[in-house]
Amino acid sequence: MTTARERPVTAVLLKKLTLLPQGLEILLPAGSPLTDVEYETPQRVIPFGCRSGACGACVVEVVEGAEALGASDPDELDFLEDLGRADGRHRLACQCRLLDSATIRLPADS
């Protein structure tokens, strides 16, 4: 039988996602998809739709920490261009993973 003393301790690194304009700060384990935000707050703060990058419901503006959300793949970039959001400041939240702390702005109508 293994005792608690013999078990290795695994530390979970938490990263902060700040949502504007609410100023809401949510901690998620590093590498978590942004879709996990809805498990950390009782309200629906990011309007996820299809969760596969095909509907555009979750377009957000990245205010700080673009590199902390992982790299955009070509399909996401093409879709953002179709939406008129290919300015390098916007992402589909459903396609992001929180690698480090970041700040995003939600659309006014969400």
Secondary structure, DSSP 8 states (H G I E B T S, - for coil): ---TTTS------EEEEEEETTTEEEEEETTEEGGGGGGT-SS--S--SSSSSSS-TTEEEEEE-GGGG----HHHHHHHHHTT--SSSEEEGGG-EESS-EEEE--TT-
